[in-house]
Amino acid sequence: WEERHVRRLAELGAIARRTQGVDTANMLSNLHSKYRVKTSGLVESTFRHVIWMDEDILMLRDPTTVFEWPQYVERGAIFWPDL
């Protein structure tokens, strides 16, 4: 929880929140706990749209264009398989 991150999120119109029920002290040593933090962050996000990407992907285009795709507009979500 670093104040510089909190300030940057505020500049983007988001509110930083501490996730309830997550043992952050043991988070890095417990793989399953990491995923729980990601899911909680997604659910508790104050952003209107959220992109959840693996850290091993390479973006070749601006990913925010997905929010304009008819499939996203109609369903509110798009999923790809993790190959």
N, C-alpha and C positions, 0 to 999 in steps of 0.2 A: 504494500500500500504506500505508494510514493506520491507526494503532493504534486509533483510535476505531471504525473499521469492524470491525476484528478483535474488539474487545471486544463490540460490538453483536451480531455473529454468534455469539459465545460465549454471550451471554445467550439467544439463540434456540436454542441447542443445536447449533450448527454449528461447523465448524472451518475457518478461513481457510487456503487453500493457495495457493502461488505456482504458476501454470501453467507447465509445462515446455515449452520450444521455441517460445515466443511472444515476438516482439520487441516489447516494450511501448513502447520508445522511438519506434518508427515506427508504432505501432498507430493513432493518431488520423489519420495521413495516408494509411493504406491501408485502404480499405473492406473488402476481403476478409479482412484480418487481424482486423477487429472481429468478424466472424462466427465465425472460428475460436476466438476467446476465448470467445464465448457458448457454443459447442458444448462446449468443454473444461470450462467452468464447470458446464454441465448434467451432463456425464458424471462429473465428479469431485465433484459435490455430496455433502455428507454428510446432506442432508435426506432424509427418507423419501419425500416427495412434492415435486415441483417444478412450478411454473407458469411457462411461458416465454411472455411476451406482448410484442408490439411496443410501442414507446413511444408510438405514436399511437392507442392504444385508450382508451376511457372505460368504466370499470367501473361498472355500474349496480346490481350486487349483489355480495355477498361471493363472490369466486371460489373460495374453499376448499370451497364446497358441491359443486363438481365431483367432489371426491374421494369423495363418497358416492353418486354416480350409478351405477346398475347397469352402464352401459357402461364406466365407468372401473374399477369393482371387478372386472369380468370380464376386461378387456383390459389394464389398467394404463396406458392412455394414451387421450387424446382429442385430435383434431386438427380445426382449422377452416381453411377456405381464407382466404388473405389477399386480401380483395377491395378 
